[in-house]
Every structure is written in structure tokens, then in C-alpha cells.
Amino acid sequence: MSRTKQAVTIIGAGLNGPLLAIGLVRRGFDVTVFERRPDMRRVPMSAGRSINLAISTRGIHALQQAELWESMRSIIVPMKGRMMHSVQGELTFQRYGKDDSEVINSISRADLNIALMNAAEQAGVQIQFQQRCLGLDLPGNKIRLRDESSRQEREASAEIAIACDGSGSAVRNAMLRLNRFNYSQEYLDYGYKELTIPAGANQKHLLETNALHIWPRGKFMLIALPNIDGSFACILFLPFEGENGFVEVQTSAEIAQFFTRQFPDVVPVMPDLIANFMANPVGSMVTIKCSPWHVDSRMVLMGDAAHAIVPFFGQGINCGFEDCTVFLELLDRHGADWPRVFAAFEQARKVNTDAIADMAVDNFVEMRDRVADPNFLLRKKAELALEARYPGRFIPKYAMVTFHRLPYSLALSRGVIQEKILMELCNPITRVEDLDWNKAGQLITSRLAPLEQVL
Ligand SMILES: Cc1cc2nc3c(=O)[nH]c(=O)nc-3n(C[C@H](O)[C@H](O)[C@H](O)COP(=O)(O)OP(=O)(O)OC[C@H]3O[C@@H](n4cnc5c(N)ncnc54)[C@H](O)[C@@H]3O)c2cc1C
């Protein structure tokens, strides 16, 4: 491809923006990123917005392509499986993958964001902070910006603009006024609140380090992800309204009673529970689907701006980083033929981002409810046994999404078939040792083509 210094404007220096910017600069583009927030490396972040993320194969691949993954190893904590906590304090560990090579990695969003911004600036990307995009002047190839400190508004030319401005995207909102722009948003009736389990003495984790902890309680749950400093970043998911909803847990007494009743083993390790709970806001979770993602050759949506999903498959940023991988591959294939690249990008991604959006909603029920169910645990064991016997043919849905880079749409469709096979095999038994291997062989070979044939 030609090495022109064509200018590309990116809106949003969250997680996708800087990663994409690095790929573009390395391909010879002149990249400016406009970010509405102040620079988090200089200004402390607001409370309750520090979520940990689980990075897995798709995200790791994109970071490897940008030659960043090795340097991130020092800021991640591998999580080998789920550690379930019952109300009585019993612990049950359930592996995520077939062995220790299949883990997910806990990383602080802020640490990841800072690492990406540092790397982007080192690569030559210019990030301008406190520059809020207010909208687009499409015919004039411009974006409208407001300087958040001086409140002054201005226009900046943006021949090629890529909107990585997250789930509340201002650019996408501006596109709502365009003819034939399709848009849907669906909020969960659940909210989330961040809490912290501080480090113990000598920065020791007070719970098992290499696990994602879950307190599944049927209609709600608490989770905790390990940090490198010995603390855990926790997220409490409750319905907004009704029984055990945020509406019922507001005063100090209500918070203390709720935790003592539902999560008694957490109370001793969360000394700042009440202050934390009161200080941190309740966030909402939404699925956003829209199309088209691009306007002619001029701008395109990417990451959460194009497809916000709920967090229960731990795939939001993995999916966003995979957007970057695919976009850069298309740019390498077609050169700076932007209309072609934008159209091919949406064609390649939309079916897959729709699929992970739906799987993420389904996984909420699995995490908060089914992980504590003995039948579910039996099926998980059966999945691993079937994978070991039929590699390349039967791969658990969770693994297809998390430990492979198979299209999400394929994980969804094969996942449905596999679920039926598992039902047929597991319904008559209570122990994985009693699996009917003849039947398993028949069902799998007749219903699931080898993956190498379908890719
Ligand atoms: C509770 C929770 C848990 C999650 N857990 C996981 C997980 O375990 N694994 C995972 O992969 N994903 C997870 N996610 C999803 C993940 O956080 C998002 O998918 C990811 O942050 C999206 O990246 P992005 O760059 O598209 O958007 P963002 O990270 O939201 O970045 C958008 C950036 O644009 C800026 N911006 C916004 N509007 C404007 C504007 N008008 N002008 C200029 N700048 C603007 C914002 O300030 C921000 O910096 C989770 C999300 C939540 C809410």
C-alpha cells in the first residue's frame, strides 16, 4: 500500500482508539485522537469507574499484533477458572478451559488505557485531551469540538474519521439524523456497582489469586477480579427495582444486612464496604445495535460505538480489539480505498458483533444462576470430556468465544447444536463417568462438521 501521510482522525482515547491509532501510524497515516476527558495519567479518575477487564485470546491477538502484549504481562493476573462462593461459604472451583493454557487475564481498565495511550504517543499519535466531539459536519468533512476547559467550540477538518467514542457515542448520535440509519438499544433491568476487597498484609490476595470469584445468588450476583497489587475489583450486579434490588439497599443498615445475609464471607474482607457502596454510582448496561456503521468514505464507527454489549461474556473489549485486527487487515488488503475498507469491515463484523451481543445477554443467566446448579456443572465436565475425545469438532461454546478466534456467529450456531447434544447425553446421568460414548460419537459426527471444513 502507498505510504501517504494521509490524516486520520479518531474520536475517543478509551481502549479501542489508541490501539487502532498505533496500527494506523505504523501504516504511514498521520493520526490525531480527540478525547473528551482530561489525561488520566495526570488527573485522578472519578470514583467507581475503574472496572477490571478480562482479556482473552481475541484481545491478546490484537495486542500481539501491536507488539504490546509482552509488556502487559506485568500488569495482568491470569484467572484459571471460576471460584463459586455459596451462602454458607463453601467454595467450588470450575476451570474455564481444558488446561492451564486456557486462562483469562484480569487487567485494570485504567492500567490498560494508560499503557495504550503511552504506546500510541510513542508511536507518533497525537492525543488531544478535553476535546469533546459534539457532532459532524459531513458535507464539509469536519467534526465539531468543544474544549472542555475553556468551553470554546471549534471545527476541525476530518477527511477520514473513526469514532471510537464508546457506548454513548456522540458520532453515532449524530448519525441518527441520517436517512435509513437503523438503531436499537436495550437496557438490562440490572445495574452494577463497583466495590473493592483491599490487599491483605504484604500485598497478599485475601481470596484465591488466580480465579474469577462469583457469588451466584439466582437473580443477582457479586464477582471479584484480582489486581496485581493484592486487591480485588468487585462488581455487584442487582436489579434496579424490586426484591434484592438497588432500591432496597441504600442505607448503611440495609447495605450491612444485605451483605451479611447474602455474602457473609465477603463482609470480613471488605472493611470499607459501606463507604465504598455509598460513594460509587450505580451503572447501567445496554446492548446497542446499529447499521450502517459508516457514512460513505468519510467516517466509520468502531468498538462500543458500533456495538455496545453487556459485560457477561467478558468480551466487550476483546470484540473491540478484534475490530481493530480486522480493520487493519482489510486496510492492508485494499489500501486506503476507504469506501471499500469501511464496507468490508462492516460486512465482516456486524454478523459477529450481533452474535456476541446475544450470547452476552444469555451468559448473564448462566453466571448468576446456573453456575451453582449441579446439572450445569455436570454438563461443563461433559463438555471438556467431549472436547478431549473430539478435538477440532466439539469445542465448548465458552472456549470458542474466549480461547479461539473463530467467528462469534459460528460459536453461536455451533453452541446451539452442542447444547442439544449435551442435553441428550447428560439428562439420563449424574456423573460424567457414565457418559454414553457410543451415542456421543453418533451425535457429534452426524451434527457437527469438523471445524477445518467450515472455516
Ligand atoms: C461493568 C463492565 C465490565 C466489563 N468487563 C469486561 C471484560 O471483562 N472484558 C471485556 O472485554 N470487556 C468488558 N467490558 C466492556 C469494555 O469495557 C468495553 O467494551 C470497552 O471499554 C469499549 O472500548 P471503546 O474504546 O469502544 O470505548 P470506551 O472504552 O468506552 O472508550 C470511549 C472513549 O471515548 C471518549 N469519548 C466519549 N464521548 C466522547 C466525545 N463526544 N468526544 C470525545 N471523546 C469521547 C470516552 O471518554 C472514552 O475515553 C466491561 C464493561 C463494563 C461496563
The ligand as an ORCA input file, in Angstrom:
! r2SCAN-3c Opt
* xyz 0 1
  C     -19.064     -3.438     34.253
  C     -18.323     -3.709     32.979
  C     -17.445     -4.786     32.913
  C     -16.783     -5.082     31.740
  N     -15.960     -6.168     31.683
  C     -15.352     -6.501     30.531
  C     -14.475     -7.635     30.456
  O     -14.241     -8.336     31.424
  N     -13.877     -7.917     29.262
  C     -14.105     -7.157     28.157
  O     -13.552     -7.469     27.085
  N     -14.911     -6.066     28.188
  C     -15.525     -5.717     29.346
  N     -16.319     -4.608     29.390
  C     -16.555     -3.853     28.156
  C     -15.443     -2.862     27.832
  O     -15.250     -2.007     28.937
  C     -15.827     -2.054     26.602
  O     -16.196     -2.929     25.561
  C     -14.656     -1.191     26.110
  O     -14.284     -0.255     27.087
  C     -15.036     -0.480     24.830
  O     -13.919      0.237     24.355
  P     -14.147      1.524     23.449
  O     -12.785      2.080     23.192
  O     -15.015      1.190     22.308
  O     -14.978      2.505     24.375
  P     -14.537      3.161     25.755
  O     -13.522      2.341     26.434
  O     -15.786      3.497     26.467
  O     -13.819      4.497     25.298
  C     -14.518      5.560     24.705
  C     -13.673      6.823     24.872
  O     -14.279      7.874     24.136
  C     -14.342      9.021     24.948
  N     -15.473      9.817     24.482
  C     -16.785      9.554     24.677
  N     -17.549     10.504     24.092
  C     -16.689     11.368     23.502
  C     -16.861     12.565     22.753
  N     -18.089     13.040     22.487
  N     -15.769     13.208     22.293
  C     -14.513     12.727     22.558
  N     -14.291     11.618     23.281
  C     -15.365     10.938     23.739
  C     -14.509      8.487     26.356
  O     -14.124      9.434     27.328
  C     -13.595      7.264     26.338
  O     -12.275      7.587     26.663
  C     -16.984     -4.277     30.581
  C     -17.832     -3.170     30.646
  C     -18.496     -2.888     31.833
  C     -19.427     -1.701     31.886
*
